[in-house]
Amino acid sequence: AQTVTQSQPEMSVQEAETVTLSCTYDTSESDYYLFWYKQPPSRQMILVIRQEAYKQQNATENRFSVNFQKAAKSFSLKISDSQLGDAAMYFCAYRSESGGSNYKLTFGKGTLLTVNP
Amino acid sequence: AAGVIQSPRHLIKEKRETATLKCYPIPRHDTVYWYQQGPGQDPQFLISFYEKMQSDKGSIPDRFSAQQFSDYHSELNMSSLELGDSALYFCASSLETTETQYFGPGTRLLVL
């Protein structure tokens, strides 16, 4: 079974600065997807960014980018020019792409990000 | 853009009662997933449906059942509710099983 580990329960960053959230995962599969979801105080789950394992190029969405290291099974999220609205719980998630019906998301425990003005 | 709709948004029940949660996926999405998120926890997968057939099953109690209807909406039926069932229940939808899952706002269930 796949596992996702987020080793930083809490992180803080100053407004306008850059912060990196860590995520590692364990899998024996070669094809999979990785995601970062954001959960603000409203508790809505919002997709931030996704990465296909077969792509070597790191995904980027505006101020959000990832550092995907497949061999190291590492998938970190970098938030640049942090804004107050970025404050939230961030979940790293894994999804198999190896066929069959196992397309559920497996989440890490989350990292609570605080943005200081 | 249309999002996933869940109803009700909040639900309060007594122990041993029954609850029904509804999920309306994004238009044209044919796959629905249900997740349970307890207080301070990460979401846990319960069950999924693709084209009205159950496609995967996770840690869903036998007291719970679910189905997907012809219009692709899904319902999660929960019976003999226990205090431990108090949680946020998410529905997510995707276009086919291989696409990104988009989450609804969740249903907050409180069992007293």
Interface residues (C-beta under 8 A of the other chain):
Chain A: Y33 F35 Y37 S42 R43 Q44 M45 I46 L47 R50 F91 R95 E97 S101 N102 Y103 K104 L105 T106 F107 G108 K109 G110
Chain B: T31 Y33 Y35 Q37 Q41 D42 P43 Q44 F45 S48 Y50 S55 D56 G58 L88 F90 A92 S94 T97 T98 T100 Q101 Y102 F103 P105 G106
